[in-house]
């Protein structure tokens, strides 16, 4: 399928963001995790929407992919600020997704 590499990266990011947001809710100092949870949720939504549109072969997605790249970078930065394994894993998935978005945009 066309765009399959990007779609796979987007869906992987969705999974990591959802897991991270849920795991953050179990952390002892939840107030410290509020921005992380919000960013995770936003990133998961944007990535999921982008994946759906790419899977439908809708042609005009470059601006959405660019926005998705930006949100993934923000999420990677936010999650990277926390030492929890779920945050670090999410930051890595978001960075990989942002790179996949950039690669798509540079085709």
TILO-419717 format. One record per atom (N, C-alpha, C): x, y, z; residue number from 1; atom name. Coordinates in Angstrom, 2 decimals. Example, Ala and Ser with C-alpha at 12.3 -4.5 7.8 and 13.67 -1.06 7.14 Angstrom:
2
<u=13.19, v=-5.69, w=7.80, rokol=1, kolgu=N> $
<u=12.30, v=-4.50, w=7.80, rokol=1, kolgu=CA> $
<u=13.20, v=-3.30, w=7.80, rokol=1, kolgu=C> $
<u=12.85, v=-2.25, w=7.08, rokol=2, kolgu=N> $
<u=13.67, v=-1.06, w=7.14, rokol=2, kolgu=CA> $
<u=12.90, v=0.03, w=7.87, rokol=2, kolgu=C> $
This chain:
107
<u=0.84, v=-1.18, w=0.00, rokol=1, kolgu=N> $
<u=0.00, v=0.00, w=0.00, rokol=1, kolgu=CA> $
<u=0.88, v=1.24, w=0.00, rokol=1, kolgu=C> $
<u=0.49, v=2.23, w=-0.79, rokol=2, kolgu=N> $
<u=1.19, v=3.50, w=-0.81, rokol=2, kolgu=CA> $
<u=1.11, v=4.11, w=0.58, rokol=2, kolgu=C> $
<u=2.18, v=4.73, w=1.00, rokol=3, kolgu=N> $
<u=2.24, v=5.39, w=2.31, rokol=3, kolgu=CA> $
<u=2.26, v=4.41, w=3.49, rokol=3, kolgu=C> $
<u=2.45, v=3.14, w=3.24, rokol=4, kolgu=N> $
<u=2.35, v=2.16, w=4.33, rokol=4, kolgu=CA> $
<u=3.39, v=2.38, w=5.43, rokol=4, kolgu=C> $
<u=4.59, v=2.82, w=5.05, rokol=5, kolgu=N> $
<u=5.62, v=3.06, w=6.07, rokol=5, kolgu=CA> $
<u=5.19, v=4.18, w=7.01, rokol=5, kolgu=C> $
<u=4.66, v=5.26, w=6.45, rokol=6, kolgu=N> $
<u=4.21, v=6.38, w=7.29, rokol=6, kolgu=CA> $
<u=3.01, v=5.97, w=8.13, rokol=6, kolgu=C> $
<u=2.06, v=5.26, w=7.53, rokol=7, kolgu=N> $
<u=0.88, v=4.82, w=8.27, rokol=7, kolgu=CA> $
<u=1.29, v=3.93, w=9.44, rokol=7, kolgu=C> $
<u=2.22, v=3.03, w=9.21, rokol=8, kolgu=N> $
<u=2.70, v=2.14, w=10.28, rokol=8, kolgu=CA> $
<u=3.34, v=2.95, w=11.41, rokol=8, kolgu=C> $
<u=4.13, v=3.96, w=11.06, rokol=9, kolgu=N> $
<u=4.78, v=4.80, w=12.06, rokol=9, kolgu=CA> $
<u=3.74, v=5.62, w=12.83, rokol=9, kolgu=C> $
<u=2.73, v=6.13, w=12.12, rokol=10, kolgu=N> $
<u=1.66, v=6.90, w=12.76, rokol=10, kolgu=CA> $
<u=0.90, v=6.04, w=13.77, rokol=10, kolgu=C> $
<u=0.54, v=4.84, w=13.37, rokol=11, kolgu=N> $
<u=-0.22, v=3.96, w=14.26, rokol=11, kolgu=CA> $
<u=0.61, v=3.49, w=15.45, rokol=11, kolgu=C> $
<u=1.90, v=3.30, w=15.24, rokol=12, kolgu=N> $
<u=2.80, v=2.97, w=16.34, rokol=12, kolgu=CA> $
<u=2.85, v=4.12, w=17.34, rokol=12, kolgu=C> $
<u=2.89, v=5.34, w=16.81, rokol=13, kolgu=N> $
<u=2.90, v=6.53, w=17.66, rokol=13, kolgu=CA> $
<u=1.59, v=6.63, w=18.46, rokol=13, kolgu=C> $
<u=0.48, v=6.39, w=17.81, rokol=14, kolgu=N> $
<u=-0.83, v=6.40, w=18.49, rokol=14, kolgu=CA> $
<u=-0.80, v=5.43, w=19.68, rokol=14, kolgu=C> $
<u=-0.32, v=4.23, w=19.43, rokol=15, kolgu=N> $
<u=-0.27, v=3.21, w=20.47, rokol=15, kolgu=CA> $
<u=0.60, v=3.66, w=21.65, rokol=15, kolgu=C> $
<u=1.79, v=4.17, w=21.35, rokol=16, kolgu=N> $
<u=2.69, v=4.62, w=22.41, rokol=16, kolgu=CA> $
<u=2.12, v=5.80, w=23.18, rokol=16, kolgu=C> $
<u=1.51, v=6.74, w=22.48, rokol=17, kolgu=N> $
<u=0.93, v=7.92, w=23.15, rokol=17, kolgu=CA> $
<u=-0.22, v=7.53, w=24.06, rokol=17, kolgu=C> $
<u=-1.08, v=6.65, w=23.58, rokol=18, kolgu=N> $
<u=-2.20, v=6.20, w=24.42, rokol=18, kolgu=CA> $
<u=-1.70, v=5.46, w=25.65, rokol=18, kolgu=C> $
<u=-0.71, v=4.59, w=25.47, rokol=19, kolgu=N> $
<u=-0.14, v=3.85, w=26.60, rokol=19, kolgu=CA> $
<u=0.51, v=4.81, w=27.59, rokol=19, kolgu=C> $
<u=1.27, v=5.77, w=27.07, rokol=20, kolgu=N> $
<u=1.97, v=6.73, w=27.93, rokol=20, kolgu=CA> $
<u=0.97, v=7.56, w=28.74, rokol=20, kolgu=C> $
<u=-0.06, v=8.07, w=28.07, rokol=21, kolgu=N> $
<u=-1.06, v=8.88, w=28.78, rokol=21, kolgu=CA> $
<u=-1.71, v=8.08, w=29.90, rokol=21, kolgu=C> $
<u=-2.04, v=6.83, w=29.62, rokol=22, kolgu=N> $
<u=-2.65, v=5.98, w=30.64, rokol=22, kolgu=CA> $
<u=-1.67, v=5.70, w=31.79, rokol=22, kolgu=C> $
<u=-0.43, v=5.41, w=31.44, rokol=23, kolgu=N> $
<u=0.58, v=5.13, w=32.47, rokol=23, kolgu=CA> $
<u=0.85, v=6.38, w=33.32, rokol=23, kolgu=C> $
<u=0.80, v=7.55, w=32.70, rokol=24, kolgu=N> $
<u=1.01, v=8.79, w=33.45, rokol=24, kolgu=CA> $
<u=-0.05, v=8.97, w=34.53, rokol=24, kolgu=C> $
<u=-1.25, v=8.51, w=34.28, rokol=25, kolgu=N> $
<u=-2.33, v=8.61, w=35.26, rokol=25, kolgu=CA> $
<u=-2.04, v=7.81, w=36.53, rokol=25, kolgu=C> $
<u=-1.15, v=6.85, w=36.42, rokol=26, kolgu=N> $
<u=-0.80, v=6.01, w=37.58, rokol=26, kolgu=CA> $
<u=0.43, v=6.51, w=38.32, rokol=26, kolgu=C> $
<u=1.05, v=7.58, w=37.81, rokol=27, kolgu=N> $
<u=2.25, v=8.10, w=38.47, rokol=27, kolgu=CA> $
<u=1.87, v=8.79, w=39.78, rokol=27, kolgu=C> $
<u=2.81, v=8.78, w=40.71, rokol=28, kolgu=N> $
<u=2.58, v=9.33, w=42.04, rokol=28, kolgu=CA> $
<u=2.25, v=10.83, w=41.99, rokol=28, kolgu=C> $
<u=3.03, v=11.59, w=41.26, rokol=29, kolgu=N> $
<u=2.83, v=13.04, w=41.17, rokol=29, kolgu=CA> $
<u=2.12, v=13.36, w=39.85, rokol=29, kolgu=C> $
<u=0.83, v=13.14, w=39.82, rokol=30, kolgu=N> $
<u=0.06, v=13.27, w=38.57, rokol=30, kolgu=CA> $
<u=0.04, v=14.72, w=38.08, rokol=30, kolgu=C> $
<u=0.13, v=15.70, w=38.99, rokol=31, kolgu=N> $
<u=0.14, v=17.10, w=38.56, rokol=31, kolgu=CA> $
<u=1.34, v=17.39, w=37.67, rokol=31, kolgu=C> $
<u=2.43, v=16.71, w=37.94, rokol=32, kolgu=N> $
<u=3.64, v=16.88, w=37.13, rokol=32, kolgu=CA> $
<u=3.44, v=16.29, w=35.73, rokol=32, kolgu=C> $
<u=2.47, v=15.40, w=35.57, rokol=33, kolgu=N> $
<u=2.27, v=14.69, w=34.30, rokol=33, kolgu=CA> $
<u=1.16, v=15.28, w=33.43, rokol=33, kolgu=C> $
<u=0.50, v=16.34, w=33.88, rokol=34, kolgu=N> $
<u=-0.65, v=16.89, w=33.16, rokol=34, kolgu=CA> $
<u=-0.31, v=17.28, w=31.72, rokol=34, kolgu=C> $
<u=0.77, v=18.03, w=31.53, rokol=35, kolgu=N> $
<u=1.15, v=18.43, w=30.17, rokol=35, kolgu=CA> $
<u=1.50, v=17.23, w=29.31, rokol=35, kolgu=C> $
<u=2.12, v=16.24, w=29.91, rokol=36, kolgu=N> $
<u=2.47, v=15.02, w=29.17, rokol=36, kolgu=CA> $
<u=1.21, v=14.30, w=28.70, rokol=36, kolgu=C> $
<u=0.25, v=14.17, w=29.59, rokol=37, kolgu=N> $
<u=-1.00, v=13.49, w=29.25, rokol=37, kolgu=CA> $
<u=-1.73, v=14.23, w=28.14, rokol=37, kolgu=C> $
<u=-1.84, v=15.54, w=28.27, rokol=38, kolgu=N> $
<u=-2.53, v=16.33, w=27.24, rokol=38, kolgu=CA> $
<u=-1.83, v=16.24, w=25.89, rokol=38, kolgu=C> $
<u=-0.51, v=16.31, w=25.91, rokol=39, kolgu=N> $
<u=0.26, v=16.24, w=24.66, rokol=39, kolgu=CA> $
<u=0.13, v=14.85, w=24.05, rokol=39, kolgu=C> $
<u=0.19, v=13.81, w=24.88, rokol=40, kolgu=N> $
<u=-0.01, v=12.44, w=24.40, rokol=40, kolgu=CA> $
<u=-1.35, v=12.29, w=23.70, rokol=40, kolgu=C> $
<u=-2.39, v=12.80, w=24.34, rokol=41, kolgu=N> $
<u=-3.74, v=12.67, w=23.77, rokol=41, kolgu=CA> $
<u=-3.86, v=13.40, w=22.45, rokol=41, kolgu=C> $
<u=-3.33, v=14.62, w=22.38, rokol=42, kolgu=N> $
<u=-3.38, v=15.39, w=21.13, rokol=42, kolgu=CA> $
<u=-2.60, v=14.70, w=20.03, rokol=42, kolgu=C> $
<u=-1.43, v=14.20, w=20.37, rokol=43, kolgu=N> $
<u=-0.58, v=13.53, w=19.38, rokol=43, kolgu=CA> $
<u=-1.26, v=12.27, w=18.85, rokol=43, kolgu=C> $
<u=-1.85, v=11.50, w=19.74, rokol=44, kolgu=N> $
<u=-2.56, v=10.28, w=19.32, rokol=44, kolgu=CA> $
<u=-3.70, v=10.62, w=18.36, rokol=44, kolgu=C> $
<u=-4.45, v=11.66, w=18.66, rokol=45, kolgu=N> $
<u=-5.58, v=12.04, w=17.80, rokol=45, kolgu=CA> $
<u=-5.11, v=12.49, w=16.42, rokol=45, kolgu=C> $
<u=-4.09, v=13.35, w=16.39, rokol=46, kolgu=N> $
<u=-3.59, v=13.86, w=15.12, rokol=46, kolgu=CA> $
<u=-3.00, v=12.72, w=14.28, rokol=46, kolgu=C> $
<u=-2.22, v=11.86, w=14.91, rokol=47, kolgu=N> $
<u=-1.62, v=10.74, w=14.18, rokol=47, kolgu=CA> $
<u=-2.69, v=9.78, w=13.65, rokol=47, kolgu=C> $
<u=-3.71, v=9.51, w=14.46, rokol=48, kolgu=N> $
<u=-4.77, v=8.61, w=14.04, rokol=48, kolgu=CA> $
<u=-5.53, v=9.19, w=12.84, rokol=48, kolgu=C> $
<u=-5.85, v=10.46, w=12.90, rokol=49, kolgu=N> $
<u=-6.56, v=11.12, w=11.80, rokol=49, kolgu=CA> $
<u=-5.71, v=11.11, w=10.53, rokol=49, kolgu=C> $
<u=-4.44, v=11.42, w=10.69, rokol=50, kolgu=N> $
<u=-3.53, v=11.44, w=9.54, rokol=50, kolgu=CA> $
<u=-3.43, v=10.05, w=8.91, rokol=50, kolgu=C> $
<u=-3.32, v=9.02, w=9.73, rokol=51, kolgu=N> $
<u=-3.24, v=7.65, w=9.22, rokol=51, kolgu=CA> $
<u=-4.50, v=7.28, w=8.45, rokol=51, kolgu=C> $
<u=-5.65, v=7.66, w=8.98, rokol=52, kolgu=N> $
<u=-6.91, v=7.34, w=8.30, rokol=52, kolgu=CA> $
<u=-6.99, v=8.01, w=6.94, rokol=52, kolgu=C> $
<u=-6.61, v=9.27, w=6.86, rokol=53, kolgu=N> $
<u=-6.67, v=9.97, w=5.57, rokol=53, kolgu=CA> $
<u=-5.66, v=9.41, w=4.58, rokol=53, kolgu=C> $
<u=-4.48, v=9.08, w=5.05, rokol=54, kolgu=N> $
<u=-3.48, v=8.47, w=4.16, rokol=54, kolgu=CA> $
<u=-3.97, v=7.11, w=3.65, rokol=54, kolgu=C> $
<u=-4.61, v=6.34, w=4.51, rokol=55, kolgu=N> $
<u=-5.11, v=5.02, w=4.11, rokol=55, kolgu=CA> $
<u=-6.22, v=5.13, w=3.07, rokol=55, kolgu=C> $
<u=-6.93, v=6.26, w=3.07, rokol=56, kolgu=N> $
<u=-8.01, v=6.44, w=2.10, rokol=56, kolgu=CA> $
<u=-7.51, v=7.01, w=0.77, rokol=56, kolgu=C> $
<u=-6.18, v=7.23, w=0.70, rokol=57, kolgu=N> $
<u=-5.55, v=7.79, w=-0.50, rokol=57, kolgu=CA> $
<u=-6.04, v=9.18, w=-0.85, rokol=57, kolgu=C> $
<u=-6.51, v=9.91, w=0.15, rokol=58, kolgu=N> $
<u=-6.87, v=11.31, w=-0.05, rokol=58, kolgu=CA> $
<u=-5.58, v=12.06, w=-0.39, rokol=58, kolgu=C> $
<u=-5.62, v=12.86, w=-1.43, rokol=59, kolgu=N> $
<u=-4.39, v=13.42, w=-1.99, rokol=59, kolgu=CA> $
<u=-3.85, v=14.65, w=-1.24, rokol=59, kolgu=C> $
<u=-4.70, v=15.48, w=-0.72, rokol=60, kolgu=N> $
<u=-4.27, v=16.76, w=-0.18, rokol=60, kolgu=CA> $
<u=-3.99, v=16.68, w=1.32, rokol=60, kolgu=C> $
<u=-2.92, v=16.00, w=1.70, rokol=61, kolgu=N> $
<u=-2.63, v=15.79, w=3.13, rokol=61, kolgu=CA> $
<u=-1.32, v=16.42, w=3.60, rokol=61, kolgu=C> $
<u=-0.61, v=17.10, w=2.72, rokol=62, kolgu=N> $
<u=0.71, v=17.61, w=3.10, rokol=62, kolgu=CA> $
<u=0.66, v=18.53, w=4.32, rokol=62, kolgu=C> $
<u=-0.31, v=19.43, w=4.38, rokol=63, kolgu=N> $
<u=-0.39, v=20.34, w=5.52, rokol=63, kolgu=CA> $
<u=-0.71, v=19.58, w=6.81, rokol=63, kolgu=C> $
<u=-1.54, v=18.56, w=6.72, rokol=64, kolgu=N> $
<u=-1.85, v=17.75, w=7.89, rokol=64, kolgu=CA> $
<u=-0.62, v=16.96, w=8.33, rokol=64, kolgu=C> $
<u=0.11, v=16.40, w=7.38, rokol=65, kolgu=N> $
<u=1.32, v=15.67, w=7.72, rokol=65, kolgu=CA> $
<u=2.34, v=16.60, w=8.37, rokol=65, kolgu=C> $
<u=2.44, v=17.84, w=7.87, rokol=66, kolgu=N> $
<u=3.37, v=18.81, w=8.46, rokol=66, kolgu=CA> $
<u=2.93, v=19.16, w=9.89, rokol=66, kolgu=C> $
<u=1.63, v=19.32, w=10.10, rokol=67, kolgu=N> $
<u=1.12, v=19.59, w=11.45, rokol=67, kolgu=CA> $
<u=1.38, v=18.39, w=12.36, rokol=67, kolgu=C> $
<u=1.16, v=17.21, w=11.84, rokol=68, kolgu=N> $
<u=1.40, v=15.98, w=12.59, rokol=68, kolgu=CA> $
<u=2.87, v=15.90, w=13.00, rokol=68, kolgu=C> $
<u=3.76, v=16.21, w=12.10, rokol=69, kolgu=N> $
<u=5.20, v=16.23, w=12.39, rokol=69, kolgu=CA> $
<u=5.47, v=17.17, w=13.57, rokol=69, kolgu=C> $
<u=4.88, v=18.35, w=13.53, rokol=70, kolgu=N> $
<u=5.07, v=19.34, w=14.58, rokol=70, kolgu=CA> $
<u=4.56, v=18.83, w=15.93, rokol=70, kolgu=C> $
<u=3.38, v=18.24, w=15.94, rokol=71, kolgu=N> $
<u=2.80, v=17.71, w=17.18, rokol=71, kolgu=CA> $
<u=3.65, v=16.56, w=17.72, rokol=71, kolgu=C> $
<u=4.13, v=15.70, w=16.84, rokol=72, kolgu=N> $
<u=5.00, v=14.59, w=17.26, rokol=72, kolgu=CA> $
<u=6.29, v=15.12, w=17.89, rokol=72, kolgu=C> $
<u=6.84, v=16.17, w=17.29, rokol=73, kolgu=N> $
<u=8.06, v=16.77, w=17.86, rokol=73, kolgu=CA> $
<u=7.78, v=17.35, w=19.24, rokol=73, kolgu=C> $
<u=6.64, v=18.01, w=19.40, rokol=74, kolgu=N> $
<u=6.27, v=18.57, w=20.71, rokol=74, kolgu=CA> $
<u=6.08, v=17.46, w=21.74, rokol=74, kolgu=C> $
<u=5.45, v=16.37, w=21.32, rokol=75, kolgu=N> $
<u=5.19, v=15.26, w=22.23, rokol=75, kolgu=CA> $
<u=6.52, v=14.58, w=22.61, rokol=75, kolgu=C> $
<u=7.40, v=14.42, w=21.64, rokol=76, kolgu=N> $
<u=8.71, v=13.82, w=21.93, rokol=76, kolgu=CA> $
<u=9.48, v=14.67, w=22.94, rokol=76, kolgu=C> $
<u=9.40, v=15.98, w=22.77, rokol=77, kolgu=N> $
<u=10.08, v=16.88, w=23.70, rokol=77, kolgu=CA> $
<u=9.48, v=16.79, w=25.10, rokol=77, kolgu=C> $
<u=8.15, v=16.82, w=25.18, rokol=78, kolgu=N> $
<u=7.48, v=16.75, w=26.49, rokol=78, kolgu=CA> $
<u=7.77, v=15.42, w=27.18, rokol=78, kolgu=C> $
<u=7.58, v=14.33, w=26.46, rokol=79, kolgu=N> $
<u=7.82, v=13.01, w=27.07, rokol=79, kolgu=CA> $
<u=9.30, v=12.83, w=27.42, rokol=79, kolgu=C> $
<u=10.16, v=13.42, w=26.61, rokol=80, kolgu=N> $
<u=11.60, v=13.32, w=26.87, rokol=80, kolgu=CA> $
<u=12.02, v=14.01, w=28.16, rokol=80, kolgu=C> $
<u=11.17, v=14.88, w=28.69, rokol=81, kolgu=N> $
<u=11.46, v=15.57, w=29.96, rokol=81, kolgu=CA> $
<u=11.25, v=14.68, w=31.18, rokol=81, kolgu=C> $
<u=10.65, v=13.51, w=30.98, rokol=82, kolgu=N> $
<u=10.32, v=12.62, w=32.10, rokol=82, kolgu=CA> $
<u=11.15, v=11.34, w=32.02, rokol=82, kolgu=C> $
<u=11.56, v=10.85, w=33.16, rokol=83, kolgu=N> $
<u=12.43, v=9.67, w=33.22, rokol=83, kolgu=CA> $
<u=11.70, v=8.34, w=33.14, rokol=83, kolgu=C> $
<u=10.38, v=8.36, w=33.23, rokol=84, kolgu=N> $
<u=9.62, v=7.10, w=33.23, rokol=84, kolgu=CA> $
<u=9.85, v=6.37, w=31.91, rokol=84, kolgu=C> $
<u=9.91, v=5.05, w=31.98, rokol=85, kolgu=N> $
<u=10.13, v=4.23, w=30.78, rokol=85, kolgu=CA> $
<u=9.06, v=4.49, w=29.72, rokol=85, kolgu=C> $
<u=7.80, v=4.61, w=30.16, rokol=86, kolgu=N> $
<u=6.72, v=4.82, w=29.18, rokol=86, kolgu=CA> $
<u=6.88, v=6.16, w=28.47, rokol=86, kolgu=C> $
<u=7.37, v=7.17, w=29.16, rokol=87, kolgu=N> $
<u=7.60, v=8.47, w=28.54, rokol=87, kolgu=CA> $
<u=8.77, v=8.41, w=27.55, rokol=87, kolgu=C> $
<u=9.83, v=7.76, w=27.95, rokol=88, kolgu=N> $
<u=11.00, v=7.65, w=27.08, rokol=88, kolgu=CA> $
<u=10.67, v=6.85, w=25.81, rokol=88, kolgu=C> $
<u=9.91, v=5.79, w=25.98, rokol=89, kolgu=N> $
<u=9.49, v=4.97, w=24.85, rokol=89, kolgu=CA> $
<u=8.58, v=5.77, w=23.91, rokol=89, kolgu=C> $
<u=7.69, v=6.56, w=24.49, rokol=90, kolgu=N> $
<u=6.79, v=7.39, w=23.71, rokol=90, kolgu=CA> $
<u=7.58, v=8.46, w=22.95, rokol=90, kolgu=C> $
<u=8.54, v=9.08, w=23.61, rokol=91, kolgu=N> $
<u=9.37, v=10.09, w=22.97, rokol=91, kolgu=CA> $
<u=10.08, v=9.51, w=21.75, rokol=91, kolgu=C> $
<u=10.56, v=8.29, w=21.89, rokol=92, kolgu=N> $
<u=11.24, v=7.62, w=20.77, rokol=92, kolgu=CA> $
<u=10.27, v=7.36, w=19.62, rokol=92, kolgu=C> $
<u=9.07, v=6.88, w=19.93, rokol=93, kolgu=N> $
<u=8.07, v=6.61, w=18.89, rokol=93, kolgu=CA> $
<u=7.65, v=7.91, w=18.19, rokol=93, kolgu=C> $
<u=7.53, v=8.99, w=18.96, rokol=94, kolgu=N> $
<u=7.14, v=10.28, w=18.38, rokol=94, kolgu=CA> $
<u=8.25, v=10.82, w=17.48, rokol=94, kolgu=C> $
<u=9.50, v=10.67, w=17.90, rokol=95, kolgu=N> $
<u=10.63, v=11.12, w=17.07, rokol=95, kolgu=CA> $
<u=10.67, v=10.34, w=15.77, rokol=95, kolgu=C> $
<u=10.48, v=9.04, w=15.84, rokol=96, kolgu=N> $
<u=10.46, v=8.20, w=14.64, rokol=96, kolgu=CA> $
<u=9.33, v=8.61, w=13.72, rokol=96, kolgu=C> $
<u=8.18, v=8.92, w=14.29, rokol=97, kolgu=N> $
<u=7.02, v=9.33, w=13.51, rokol=97, kolgu=CA> $
<u=7.27, v=10.70, w=12.85, rokol=97, kolgu=C> $
<u=7.84, v=11.62, w=13.59, rokol=98, kolgu=N> $
<u=8.15, v=12.94, w=13.03, rokol=98, kolgu=CA> $
<u=9.12, v=12.80, w=11.86, rokol=98, kolgu=C> $
<u=10.09, v=11.89, w=12.00, rokol=99, kolgu=N> $
<u=11.04, v=11.65, w=10.91, rokol=99, kolgu=CA> $
<u=10.34, v=11.04, w=9.70, rokol=99, kolgu=C> $
<u=9.39, v=10.15, w=9.93, rokol=100, kolgu=N> $
<u=8.63, v=9.54, w=8.83, rokol=100, kolgu=CA> $
<u=7.77, v=10.59, w=8.13, rokol=100, kolgu=C> $
<u=7.21, v=11.51, w=8.90, rokol=101, kolgu=N> $
<u=6.44, v=12.61, w=8.31, rokol=101, kolgu=CA> $
<u=7.33, v=13.48, w=7.43, rokol=101, kolgu=C> $
<u=8.51, v=13.79, w=7.94, rokol=102, kolgu=N> $
<u=9.46, v=14.63, w=7.18, rokol=102, kolgu=CA> $
<u=9.86, v=13.93, w=5.88, rokol=102, kolgu=C> $
<u=10.10, v=12.64, w=5.98, rokol=103, kolgu=N> $
<u=10.48, v=11.85, w=4.80, rokol=103, kolgu=CA> $
<u=9.35, v=11.89, w=3.76, rokol=103, kolgu=C> $
<u=8.11, v=11.73, w=4.20, rokol=104, kolgu=N> $
<u=6.95, v=11.79, w=3.31, rokol=104, kolgu=CA> $
<u=6.88, v=13.15, w=2.63, rokol=104, kolgu=C> $
<u=7.08, v=14.21, w=3.39, rokol=105, kolgu=N> $
<u=6.98, v=15.56, w=2.85, rokol=105, kolgu=CA> $
<u=8.10, v=15.88, w=1.87, rokol=105, kolgu=C> $
<u=9.22, v=15.20, w=2.00, rokol=106, kolgu=N> $
<u=10.38, v=15.45, w=1.12, rokol=106, kolgu=CA> $
<u=10.41, v=14.57, w=-0.12, rokol=106, kolgu=C> $
<u=9.38, v=13.77, w=-0.33, rokol=107, kolgu=N> $
<u=9.32, v=12.88, w=-1.50, rokol=107, kolgu=CA> $
<u=9.07, v=13.67, w=-2.75, rokol=107, kolgu=C> $
